[in-house]
């Protein structure tokens, strides 16, 4: 099958896979049409050995005319925020007209949309559905539970696609024919508007050669590197288990610079045209300078045990699913790598061969600091900020509570929760003093700072100060609380007395006019003495 954005209701269009002739024709047509609206237009380089194509992907940037310049305001939705579903931007209608699209699907995402173009009449004889089960780079098999395989590179729609979910899905079997489905064939075109040329070039780099970045991801991810839809990042291991996004340290969004760092040649147009074969793509990916294969060393149970980066130790759930659904990736893991390992190729440098996975990550981190000098300061700043936050959280939620425990506070002579001397008051006071620097509790404050100049905490000093001073803080805090309660009580009684006096003044004194009823029979009474309830009668 081809692109699936229009196969369901309300569209019910047939978008079969395209043979190469049709694909190239549509690429030329779309490039010409889009070039009338944008200065930069690009289709990512295709994967090797493809004998059919599910859809046509395009990246565009730099609108030409002022009337389409609103595209400069088009942006990717922030992660975790539901895309807008309001009226589509005008720019998409202009693209629709330029392409001659029969259908248009705006997905509520400012940066992406799908278009269904009529199958070119010049290739009417090639309109038969093509299901290339053996395609090594375009097949995306649907799993038994009905869900398509997803890449673990996060994007706003949850898949490693330029536009919409399932934009290029291949199923092993054809779906049953829908009686309401149009009999004419269409071609699905997915377009992403990039806010800058730099963003466009990175997106083209990230999506070039089909499965290329899935292969490179298996190499660099265990070593603490990650390439997503925006740039290459170094991952901070101390932060990664808790907050993956904040663990990312920017390295570069320049494709040439990233290739140089990874040791991948690019001067001869390796990223500008498809590889001749899947094996050629594998050979290129294996030139990454971090592609290391430890030779098989039988362990006590007869299995390999010395490779800290072995797939059995580094694979994610998505990797295991991808092996089942992506033929090229499966060939890389199950065939290409074992062949190289058996020949003793790509062994790690001698000084690295004995290192653990964590030590290898440290080595690659230092390589990053050397190649991207600015990353060292970024890494340190992010780690310190994170450490300071986590330490403060620990002081608030763990350290203070453990020192002023329920048992310890209950044993204090002044403890009397019935009359306001409770543990919660002690905890609140300690947090204000230690975390916020509040000196209003009888001037009881640490003699020296409990935090370093960079914001991180001196945890041992904080614990020692709390143990030595919490009881004194409790006495002051309870006394302050009792005084506050007494003051509040006095103020409340005074307010009630004033209200009572005001009520008395309202019913006795100068000319009070009372009206009862409406229209005929209204009684108007003027009194200078307090009125009794019986003084007013209505006839």
N, C-alpha and C positions, 0 to 999 in steps of 0.2 A: 504494500500500500504506500501511498504518498503521504503528503501532509494531511493532518487530521483536523485542522481547525474548522473546516467547513463540512465535515462529514455528518455531523449530528444536527438535530433540529435547532433552529428553524431553517438552516441552510440546505441540508441534505444534498450536497454537491459531491460529484465524483472527482476526486483529485488523485488519480493513479500516479505511480512512479513514472518518471520521465527517462527515456533513453538519452544517451549523451547528446545526440543531435538536437533534441528538443530543449534540453537543459541549456546548451550553449546559445541556442536561438533566444531563449527567454532572458538569459544573462545579458546578451547584447541589447535586446529590446528595453529591459528595465534600466540598464546603465544609461542608455541614450535619453530615456524619459526623465530619469532622476537628475541627470546632469543639467537639465533645464531649470531645476529648482535649487540645486545645491552645488557648491564649488568642489566639494570632496565627496566622491561616491566610490564605494569599494565593496566587492564580494569576497569573503574569506576564501583562502586557497582550499581547494577540494582535497578530500582524502584520496589516497592512491587506490588503484584497482577497483574503481567504482564503475559498474556497468549500468547503474540506474540511480536516479536522484529523487528524493522525496519532496523537496521544495527548493526554493531559491532564496538565499539569505543575502540581505544588503545592509550595509552601514553607510549612513550619510551624515554630513556635517557642513557648516558654513552656508546658510541660505543665501541665495543670490539677491533676490528682490526684497524691497522693504515690506511688501504685503505678505511675505512669508517669514518675515524676521521674527515673528512671535515664537518661532521654533527655538530661538535663543533662550526663551524662558522655560522650555521643556526640560524636565529633569527626571532622573530616576527616582522613584518613590523610596523613602527611607526604609531601612530594614525594620521589620516588625510593624510597619504602619500599613493599614489596609489601603490598596490603591483606590483612587477616586473613581467614581462611577457616573459622574455628571456628563455634561455635554462635551463632545470630543473637540479638540482644538481644530481650527480651520485648516491648519497645515495638512492634516491628514486627508481632508477632502480634495485639496489641491494635488496631493500625491495620487489619490484615487483617480482623478481625472487625467493626470499625466500618463499613468500606466494604462488607462483604459480598462480598469477593473470592473468586473461584473458584480462582485460582492466585496464588502469591506467590513472587517471586524476590528473595532476599537475595544481594547481589553481593559479600559479604565486605567491604563498605565501610560503616563505621558510620553514615554520614550519608544514604545513599540506598538505595532499593529500588523494585521494580516490582510492580505488582499487575494481574491480569487480572480485570476485572469483566464479568459477563454483559451482553450488549447489552440495553438497556432494552426490555422487551416492548412498551411504548407505541409504539415506533418500529420494530416488526418489518418493516414495509413498506419501510424504508430500509436494510435489511441488505445490499444489494448492494455489492460491492467498488467503491470509487471511486478512480480514478487520475487526479487532476487535473494532467495534464501541463503545463497552462498556469499553474498557481498560481505567482505570482511570489515568494512569500516562504516557502513551506513545502516546495518541491521540493528534494530533495537527491539528485541523479542519481548512480547508481553508475557508476564509471568502467569503461573497457574491461578493466582488470586486475582488476576485482572489488572494488576498495577504494572505500569511500565518501569523499566530500569531507570534509575536516576543517578546522575553524577553527584559526588559529594561536594563539588564546588558550589557554594551557595550563591544563588542569584535571587532576584526579587520574586521570581515565579517558582523558585525551588528546584530548577533544573539548569543544566549547563547548556542553555539554548539562547540564541540571540533574541528571540521574541516570546512565543507563547508556549505553554505546556503542550507536550506531545506534538510539536510542530514537525517532527520528522520521525514518525514511529513506524516501524516495520513489524508486521505480525507474520508468523509462519503460515497461517491460513487466512484466506479471504473471508471477510464478513459476509453473512447472507445478504442478498440483494434486497433493498428496501423498495417496495412498490411505489412509494412517493418520491423516490430519489430521482433527480434529473438524469437523463440518459447522456447528456453532453458531458464532455470531460473538461476539467479546469486545471490550472496550475496554481499552486499556493506560493505566494511570495511574502516573506516575512521581512519587515523593515524596522530598523532601529535608528532613531535620530540621536546622534551623539552631541553633547554640548560643546565639545572642542575637538580639534583634529587630533590632539594628543590622546584623548579618550578613544577616538575611533581607531587609531593605529594600534593601541593596546588591545582593543577588542578583536581586531582582525588578527593580531598575533596570537591571542589566547584561543581563538577558534579555528586557526589554520590547521590543515592536515588531519581533520577529523579527530581521531583518538590520540593525537600526539601528546597533548597535555595530560591525558590520563596516564600515559606511559611515564612521562617526566614526573608526574605527581607521585608515582610509586617509588621513584628514586629519591626525590628531595623531601617528601613529607616526613619520613622517619627521622630525618636529620634536622627537623625543626624549621623547614622552609615551606612556604605556601604561596602559590600564585592563584589569585582569585580574579574577579571581573575588573579589578581596578589596578592591581600592581603585584609585585613580588614582595613578600613579607618574611621577616624572621620572627619566630614564635618564642615567647618567653615561657619556659616550662613551669615556672612557679605559678603563673597566672592561668595557663591553658586549661587545667582541669575545672576551673571555676567559671572563667569568663573568656571564651575563645576570642571574641572580638577585641577585648582590651589587651589580649596577649600578643596582638599583631604589631610588629614594629616595621614601619615602612622602609623599604630598601630602594626600589626603583620602579618606575612605570615606563621606562625607555626600553623597548624590545632589544635594541642593539646592545645596550649596556647589560641587560639581563643575560643575553646569549654569551657575551664575553665573560661574565662571572661564572656561568655554568660550564664554560668551555665548549660551547656549541658554535661551530663555524656558521657565518651568515653572509660573508662578503660575496659569495658566488650565487646569490639569489635563492638560497635554500628555503627561505620563507616567502618566496614570490611565485613559486610554481609547484605543482604537485610532484611527489616522488614517483618514480617509475613503478615501484612495487611496494607492498607492505614490508617486505624484508629490507628494502632500502630505507624505509622510515624507521624500522627497528635499529638498523645499523647506525643511523644518524642519532637517534635518541641515546644509544649506548655510548656515544662520544662524550656525554656529560661527565665532567671530571669527578662527580660524586657517585658515579655508577660503579660500585664495588661489589664483587662476588667472592665470598669466602669459599674455598674449596671444601667439598664434602669431607668431613672427618667423622667416621662412625663413632657413636657414643656407646655406652654400655648396652643400650637397647637396640643398637644397630641403625640408629637414625642420625642424621646430621645434627650437630649440636653447637658448632662454633660460630655460626653466622648471626651476629646480633641484629642484622637487618633482614633476616629470612622472612619471607612472606607469612609464614605461620605465626611469626611474632609481631609483625607490623600491619597486617591486613586489617582493614575496617570491615564492617558489615556491608558497606557499599562495594568494597573491593570484591568480596565474596559473591555478591549478587552480580557484579559486572562480569565476573568470570563466566557466569551462566548465560549472560545475555549479550555480551559484546564479543564477537568472534576474534577481532583483532587483539583485544586485551587478553583474551584467553590464550591466544597463540603466543603472545609475549610472555605470559607467566608460565604456561605449561610446556612450551616448546623452545622458544628462542633463548630464554635465560638458562634452562637446563643444558642446552647444547653448549653455550658459552662456558658454563661452570665445568662441564665435563672436560672441556679442552684447557681448563686452567686459565682462561682469559679474564681480564679485568680484576685481578686480585688486588686487594687494598695495598697501599704502601706499607713497607715493613714496620714503620713507626706507628701505624694505625691498626695493624692486624690484631693486636692483643686487646684493643680498647673495647669497653662496653658501649652499649647504645648511648647512654648518657654522656660518656666521655667523647664519643664521636660527635654528638650534638654540640658539645662545648668547642670542639675543634672547628666545626663548621661555623659556629657563632663568631669565633675569632677570625675566620676567613672573611666573614661578612664585615666585621669591623675594619679589616684592612682594606677591603675593596670599596666599601661604602663608608667613608670616614664619619659622615654625619650620623650614621646609625648607632654608633657607640653612645653618644650623648642621649639620643632618643631612647635607647634601650634602658640606660641607667635612670633617666627621668621617669619613664613609665613604670619601671620596677619599684622605684622609691615611692612614687605616688600610690601605687597599689599596696605596697607593704605598709605605708603609713595608714591607709584606710583600713586595712585588715587588722592592724594592731589596735587602732582606735576602737574598732568594733569589738575586738577581744577584751579591751579594757572595760568598755561599757557593759557588754553582755556576759562576760565570763569572770574577769579578774575581780572587779568590784563585788560581784555577787558571791564569789567564792570566799573572799576575805570577810565581808559582812554577811556571813551565811545566816540562815534561819536560826541555827543552834547558837551561834555566837551572839547575835542580837538579842535573842530570847534570854540569854544569861546575863545581859547587861542590867545593872541595878535600876536604871531609869526606864526600862522597857515597860510600857503600859499602853498597849494598842487601843484599849477601850477609851482612854482619855487622850488619844492623839499621838502617843509615843510609839509609832509603828516602824517596822523595818523599811517600808516604802519611802518614808521620809528620809531615812538614813541613806538609802541608795541614791535618791534624787540629789541629796546634798553632796555626796561624794562625786557623782558625775559632774556636777556643776563646778566643783573645786578642781578636780583632776583634769577633766576634759576641756571645760570652758574657762578655767582660770578665775572663777568667781571668788572674791576675797571678802564677801559680806558675812561669812560665817565666823564671826569673832576674829577675823584676820588669820584664820588657820589656812595656810597655803604651804606648798613644798618650798623648802629653803633653796633648792636649785631646780632648774628646768627638768621636767621629766621627758622632754622631747629633744631630739637632736636638731641642729639648724636645718637639716633637709626635711624635717617633718616626721621622720621615723621616731619610734618610741624607745626609751630606755626602760624596757619592760621589768628588769630586775629592780631598778630604783623605784619604779612605780609600785611594784608589789610590796617592797619594803616600807615605803611611805604609808601605804594604805594599812598595812598590818600595825604600824606604830601609831596611827592617828585616827583610825576610824571611830574608836570609842569616844574620843574627845569631840569629834565632829558630830557624833550622835547626840551628845548632851546639848551642844549648842543648837543643833537643828531642831531638837524636840522643844527646847525652850523658846526658840523663835516661832515655832509652829503654835505653841500654846498662847504666846503673846498675840500672834496674829488672829487666832480664833477668838480670844477675849476681846480684842479690838473690833473684830467683825460683829461680835455679839452686842457690844456697847453701841456700835453704829446702828445696828438693826433696831435695838430698843429705842434709840433716839429718833430714828426715822418713823417708827410706829407712833411715838408720842406726838411728833409733829403732824403726822397725818390725822391723828385723833383730834388735835387742836384745830386743825384746818376744817375738819368736818363740823365741829361745833360752831365755828365762825360762819359756816355756810348756811346754817339753819337759824341763826339768831343774829339780829343786827339791823342794818339799814335796809329799807325797802326791798323786799324779796317778792318778785312777781311770780305767781304760780298759775299756769294755764292747764286746764283739763278738758279733754274732748276736742272737737273741731266743729266749725260751722255753728249752727244754731245750738244754743245750750252751752257755749263755752263759758267757763267761770273764770273771771279775772280777780285775783285777790292781792291786795297790797297790804303787807304787814310790817310792823316795826318790832313786834314781839315774836318769840319762838312760836311756831305754828303747831297746833295739835292736830292729830290725824282727823279729828272730828270737825275741825274748823272749816273744812272745804266740803261743799255739797254741790252737786250738779243737778239742776232741774231738767 
